[in-house]
């Protein structure tokens, strides 16, 4: 049974976006004028009936909602911690682990952190976020996990004192947080040095508990070990079995520089060699990062049918490498975009990371156009989720979109308003955001909660003094 959900259906609801100066349908198609949304999807044409609610987009560019293909929402509670900026991975991991141990990983923390992370994304135009959750509660909070995944930040190993109900509670809390705010969530049951059998049992328990909630397209489930540097062949194989049984997408991280170094040290082989042997170079798998890849490896990846996720806002400032995105795309690999988590990228601003991706691309290959990078943040990311209804505004697709005001001083003199979304105004935020035909951000403000209340709740759970 598949957890790749369909578009949310909201009967007898209608929203019309009017007078946009540009509507980006997809990476290569755009027009101006109006856009009609009906029952949670993009309408096939004007129906000549009552327009329902109208959002005036005068002076604005309309784009599909952005899809953050790689995040770690829990890390939204642990940003800019002392000892985590500009340090080696071996130092970063135990510092993050110690912070997790002090806070205590449970459903309450997951809800508070996910609320902040999803809200931040919505306010920055992210309508779908894939949360690769790697940190689970344990009786052992020593925080000494040195060889765990680069985004694991010291995930504590599940022990006999941690049963599947704990992980179900965390997954449910994360899903509840996203739904309350009106955002789409892909919850990825991750693993980082967890016991393989326990991880698989936990993943299956999460799927069974949350599968009934996936039918409207607001929630999707997936599985994903942190990487070959932290997880065993058995973990990869058992989680693949869960994915096959329930029709889930698979996701993991590969070929950041530390990943390559640890794989060579542990196995005498590079990560992609191991992933191929372990059955993870095939369609339905997405690999995040891919900073240190050779030309031969790129050709092998293209032949395998995997998709990729670029995370420059994590890899560049932490010194973990730069993915050769242009070469990956030229080989025929679909590349999405992700922010990664707050422990390595302290912002969940995917558009800002799209701008960064565009700016640094010439350092490792030919330039990538603004539209090309926007395509990565939209359809590129959604393709890796198996969600072709997301990331575009073609008729029948999900009614997820952003309305970007380009009439202000930061856009003065901009000849191409679509390219200007990235080239101008690095901190740009959308005026309005719509998910499944529902306005969730209106005039730069959350509709379903107050952002200051969300901040206060997180501070109460994880005081900054920690």
RAVENNOR-V217168 format. One record per helix or strand. SS is the DSSP state (A for helix, B for strand). FROM is the first residue (numbers start at 0). TO is the last residue. If there is no record, write none. Layout:
ss=[SS	SS]
from=[FROM	FROM]
to=[TO	TO]
//
This chain:
ss=[B	B	B	B	B	B	A	A	A	B	A	B	A	B	A	B	A	A	B	A	B	A	A	B	A	A	B	B	A	A	B	B	B	A]
from=[13	28	40	52	59	65	72	88	106	125	163	183	195	218	232	248	256	270	284	294	306	311	324	334	349	369	397	400	408	416	431	437	444	450]
to=[25	37	41	55	63	70	76	102	122	132	180	190	212	224	245	253	266	276	288	303	309	317	329	336	362	383	397	404	410	422	434	441	445	460]
//
